[in-house]
Amino acid sequence: MTEDPEVGKAGDNSDIDLGDPVKELAGFEHEASDAFLATVRMKIQRRSTVSQFASFTWNVPKVLLAEFWSALIHIIGSHGEKTEG
C-alpha cells in the first residue's frame, strides 16, 4: 500500500504515465463481424427469455395462491354476512 493518500484517487489521472502505445498491437484492431454481433445478440436474447420464463414460473403459483385465498376469504365473509342478517 502507498503511504501517500493522494495516489490512486479517482479522477486524478494527470500524474499517471501510460508510456508509449505498443505499435505491434495496432495491427490487431478489427471491427466485429456481423455474424459475431448476431451471435452475441442471440445469446443475450436467449438468456433474457429464459430469465423471463423462470420469473413467470416462479411468480405465477404465488399469484394464483393469493387470488384463491382472496376469493375464499371473500366467499366466507359474504356467506357469514348473509346468515347473520
C-alpha positions as CSV (number, residue, x, y, z in Angstrom):
1,M,0.0,0.0,0.0
2,T,1.2,3.5,-0.6
3,E,1.6,5.9,2.2
4,D,0.6,8.9,0.1
5,P,-3.2,9.4,0.3
6,E,-3.3,11.4,-2.9
7,V,-2.1,8.5,-5.0
8,G,-4.8,6.5,-6.7
9,K,-7.7,8.9,-6.3
10,A,-10.4,8.5,-8.8
11,G,-10.4,11.2,-11.4
12,D,-6.7,12.2,-10.8
13,N,-5.1,10.8,-13.9
14,S,-2.7,13.7,-14.6
15,D,0.3,12.2,-13.0
16,I,0.0,8.7,-14.5
17,D,2.5,7.8,-17.2
18,L,0.9,5.3,-19.5
19,G,4.0,5.0,-21.7
20,D,4.2,4.7,-25.4
21,P,1.5,2.7,-27.2
22,V,2.5,-0.8,-28.3
23,K,2.8,-0.4,-32.1
24,E,2.7,-4.2,-32.7
25,L,-0.8,-4.4,-31.3
26,A,-2.2,-1.7,-33.6
27,G,-2.5,-4.2,-36.4
28,F,-4.7,-6.5,-34.4
29,E,-7.6,-4.0,-34.2
30,H,-10.5,-5.2,-36.3
31,E,-14.2,-4.4,-36.5
32,A,-16.5,-7.0,-35.1
33,S,-18.2,-9.1,-37.9
34,D,-21.9,-9.1,-38.4
35,A,-22.0,-12.8,-37.6
36,F,-20.3,-12.2,-34.2
37,L,-22.7,-9.4,-33.3
38,A,-25.7,-11.6,-34.3
39,T,-24.4,-14.4,-32.2
40,V,-23.9,-12.2,-29.2
41,R,-27.4,-10.6,-29.7
42,M,-29.0,-14.1,-30.0
43,K,-27.3,-15.3,-26.8
44,I,-28.4,-12.2,-24.9
45,Q,-32.0,-12.7,-26.1
46,R,-31.9,-16.3,-25.2
47,R,-30.8,-15.6,-21.6
48,S,-33.4,-12.8,-21.3
49,T,-36.1,-15.2,-22.5
50,V,-35.0,-17.9,-20.0
51,S,-34.9,-15.3,-17.2
52,Q,-38.4,-14.1,-18.0
53,F,-39.7,-17.7,-18.2
54,A,-38.1,-18.6,-14.9
55,S,-39.6,-15.5,-13.3
56,F,-43.0,-16.3,-14.7
57,T,-43.0,-19.9,-13.5
58,W,-41.8,-18.7,-10.0
59,N,-44.3,-15.9,-9.6
60,V,-47.5,-17.4,-11.2
61,P,-48.1,-20.0,-8.5
62,K,-47.8,-17.3,-5.8
63,V,-50.2,-15.0,-7.6
64,L,-52.7,-17.8,-8.1
65,L,-52.5,-18.9,-4.5
66,A,-53.1,-15.3,-3.4
67,E,-56.1,-14.9,-5.7
68,F,-57.6,-18.2,-4.5
69,W,-57.0,-17.2,-0.9
70,S,-58.7,-13.8,-1.5
71,A,-61.6,-15.4,-3.2
72,L,-62.0,-17.9,-0.3
73,I,-61.9,-15.1,2.2
74,H,-64.5,-13.1,0.2
75,I,-66.8,-16.2,-0.1
76,I,-66.5,-17.0,3.6
77,G,-67.0,-13.3,4.6
78,S,-70.1,-12.8,2.3
79,H,-71.6,-16.2,3.5
80,G,-71.2,-15.1,7.1
81,E,-72.9,-11.8,6.5
82,K,-75.9,-13.4,4.8
83,T,-76.7,-15.8,7.6
84,E,-76.4,-13.2,10.3
85,G,-78.7,-10.6,8.7
